[in-house]
């Protein structure tokens, strides 16, 4: 869990020289991601692991497996519990299978909203409560705030997307959870789930017509080569990855190493989020440069769509199985920032 009161500055083990032990062998740390080396999540985790190895003076020896080389993201939580890997950063939509509230950023109230509104919830009391549940149920430690993935939008291979009405009838791939398929159905589409490593081939083969994803994910996977041609930018939800460290690995670490990990994460998460936002902006330019047509949904249309969604929010909360107590905290956090 996130240590309470930890400041986002170099503190603890980072404020003083790290004193290694006389350990004969470094502690191995297997880390699994299913995104490509150029994806901003992979870049962020790779940077963190490099810094961790250096700061621990080799006492921790991380090895990053990316591109699904070791596991697809849908399998990493089980692997953490079984001790097959030591760290992963699955998307909130996958964690929601175990802790439904993890996918809180997908609620209708966040549709088309600035990222600050989502952060008010995920970095505040609602996020703390969710992290406590995750840590307890999955036997993991969460070293700090979640990594932003970026805004989910709609991307199509064949049908031009000029407005939200154009989503009607399309088979739209999502990455899992309840809220993404609910949103597709809300706009009259047919949801289908596909693991990310399988998306390029499935898109090229016409298994689905469109997908819910982000600019950066589409660009890093070069989905234009698989036939992606159109995008409808509505900032439907801010995706996030939750960093997790297995309890078996964590409890074996001496206190100085635990402090080193949490302080390193706190010192760098702001940079990783900023880099992710920059990567999304660059990816949008890359998509346009590859000939894709991107249409931005007008603000007034976003407000109207969110208004219609909010009429179903109580039902969504029940079906997402979000607890009334945490939903009340979410509502408080959104009200406070608005």
N, C-alpha and C positions, 0 to 999 in steps of 0.2 A: 504494500500500500504506500501511498505518498506520505512521507513523514510530515506530520503537522508542523506548521510554522517554518518550514525550510525556506530560506530566502533564495531567490534566483540569482545568486552571486557565488563566486568561488568561496566555499566555506569548508569547515571541517578538514577533511583529508587534503583538499586542494589548497587550503590556506597555509599549510605547513608542508615541509618536505615529506614525501611518502617514504616510510621505512619498511623495506621488504623483509620477509622472513627468510630463514635458511631452508625453505622448502626445496626438496630434491628435484621435484618435477613441477612444471607450471600447471595451473588448473585449466583443463581444457574446457572450452565454451563453444558448443556447436549452435549456430544460429541459422534458422531457415526462413527464407522469403521466397515467394513465387513470382516476384516482379523482376524485370530485366536489369542488368547492371546499370543502364542509363536512367532507370526510373528514379525519381527523386526520393522515394522511400528507401530504395536500395542504397543510394548515394549517402543518405543521412545515417542509416544504420552502419554502413561501412566506415564512415567518418567517426562515429561514436566508438566503434570497436577498435579502430586504429588508435584513437586517443586513450582508450581504456588500457590497451596493451602497453602503450608508452608510459602512461601515468602509474601503472602498477609495476613498472620496470620488469615486465615479462612474467610477473607472477600469475597473471591471467593470460591465457593463450587462446584468443577467439579464432574461429574459422567460420566464415560466412558462406553459406550455400544459397545462391540466388537462382532465379529463373525456374523455380520448382525442381531444381536438381535433386534435392533430397525429399521434399514434400510439397504438395499443393497446400495452400493456406487452409483449406477446409480440414486438413489433417493435423495441423500443428498443435492445436490445443490438447488433443489426445496424446500426442507425442511428448508434450511438456509434462503431462501428468505421469506418463510412463517412464520418464527419464531418458527418452530417446534423443532429445535436444535440450539445450539449456536456455535458449531465448528465441522468441519470435515476436512478431508485431502484427497479429491478425486484424482485419477490419472489424469495425463495430458490428456490422451486419452478421458476421460469423460468430462473434462472441454472444450475440443476442440469443442464440440457440440455448445458451446456458444461463445467461443473465439478460433477460429481455430489455431491461432499461439501458443496456449498453448502446442500443441503437436510438437513443433519445433524439439525436440530431435529425432524424428522419421524420419527426412529428410534423404535422401540417403547420404548426405555429412558426416553424423555421423556414418554410418554403419562401424562396426569393429574398431572404433576410440577409443583412450584412454579417460577416463572420463574427463580429464582436458580440452579436446576440447569441450565437451558438457557444462561443467561448465563455460567456457569462454563466452558462449552465455546465459545460464540461469541466471548466476550471474552478467552478464554485462548489457549493454544498451538494448539488445533485451529482456532479462528477465524483466527489469524495465518497458519497454513499454507494454509487455504482462500483467504484474501485474496491470498496470494502467487501461488497458481495462477490466480485470476481475473485479477489484474493482468497476468500473463505471457501467458495464453491469449487474453484479450479486449482487450489493449492499452488498459487503463484504469487510473486511479488511484482507490483507495478512500480517502476522506479521514478515515475513522474508524469507530467501532463502528456496527453495523447498527441500524436503527430497528425497534423492536418494532411489529408490527401488532396483536398480541393473540392470545388463544387461539382456535383453530379449534374449532367445535362443529357440531352437526347442526341443520338448519332445514328444516321441512316445510310444504308448502302445503295438503295435504289430510288426510294421515294423522296422527292424534295420536301423539306420541312420549312414551311413559311409561317406556321402558327401552331398553337397547341392542338387545334382541331385536326391537323394532319397526322396526329399520332393514332387516330381512331383506326382500329382494325389491324394494326401492325403487330407482328410477333416481336416482342422486345426482350432482349436478354438482360438479366440482372445478376447480381453477384450473391444473392441470398438474403435471408431474413424475411420479415413480414412487410415492412414499409415500402420497399422498392416495388415489389409486385402489386401492392395495394395502389400505389401511385399510378402505375401503368394502367391498371383497370379503371382507376378514376377518370383517366383521359380516354377510355374506350379501347385500350390496347390489350393484347394477350401476352402475359408475362411468361418467360421461360428462364430457367437458371442454367448457367454454363460456367465451369471453372475458368479462371482467367487464362491459364496456359493454353486452353483449347479454343479460345475465342477467335484467333486469326483464321484457323482452318474452318471453323463452323461458320464464320461470317462469309468467307469465300465460297463455301458450299451452299449458302442460302439456307442454313438451318434456322436462322432468324433474320428478320428484316432490319432491325435496329437494336441499339443497346443503350442502357443507362451506364454512363461512365464519366470520366473527366478528360479534359483536353490533354493533360500530360500522359495519362494512361494510354490514350489512343495514339498519341504521337510517339511515345517511347516504344510501343509495339508496332509502329509503322503500319497501322491498320488501313492506310490508304492503299497499301499493296494488296490488301484483302478485299478491296472494293468499297471502302468507306468514302462517301462523297458529300454528305450533308450533315449539318449539326444545328440544333435548336438550343440556344443558350438561355436557360431559365433559372440557373442556380437553385435547383430544386432542393438540395440539401448539401451540407458540408460533410464530406466523408472524412473519416478519421481512422487511424490505426492505433491500437492499444499495445504499448510495449509490455511484454511479460517475461518474467524470469522464473524458471522452475523452482519450486520450494526446495527440492532436493539439493540443487546447486546452491541456492541462496543460504540455506542453513549450514552448509559446509564451509562457507566463507568466514574468515575472521572479521570482526567488526570494522576494522580499518578499510577493508576492501568493500564492504557494504556501503560505508559512508562515501568512499571514492566513487562508486557507481552512481549513487543518487545525486551526489554533488556534480559529477560530470554531466549527467542528464539535465539537471536544472540549469547548468551553465550554458548548455547548447540547444535546448529545445526551442528557444526563441529564434535562434539562427536557422534551425531546421524548418520551422514554420515559415519564416521569411523566404528561405530558399525554395520551399515547396510552392509558395504563392508566385515567386518569380518564375519557377519552372512552368507553372500553369499559364502564365502570361506569354512566355516564350513559345510554349506548345501551341497556343492559339495562333500565333504568327506562323508557326511551322505548318499547321493544318491549312491555313489560308494559302501559304506559299506552294503547297502541294495541290492546289486547285480545288480544295473543299470549299463549299459555300456555307458560311456560318451566319445564321440569322439570330439576332438578339431579341428576345421577347420584350416588348415595351413595359415599362414599370407599371403602368395602369393595368395591364393585363395580368401581371404578377399579383398585384393587390387583389384583383377580382378573383383570380384562381385561388389565392390563399383564403379569401373570404368564403368561397364555396367549400373549400377543404375543411375549414374550421367548423362548419356545420356538422361534419362527420368525425371531428377529433375525439369526442368522448368514446365513440365506437372504436376508433383506431387505437386509442389507449387501452381499451379492454382487450381487443384482439391481439395487440402487441404484448399483452400481459404486463404492462407497466403498473407498478404498485401505486395506489392512490397517494401514499405518503411522498414518494419520490416525484410523482407528477405535480403535487402541490408545490414542492420545492422548485421544480422546473418553471412552473407558472410564476412563482415569486421572482425568480432570477430574470425572466423575460420582462416582467412588469417593471422591475427595478431599472433595467437598462433603457426601456422605452419611455 
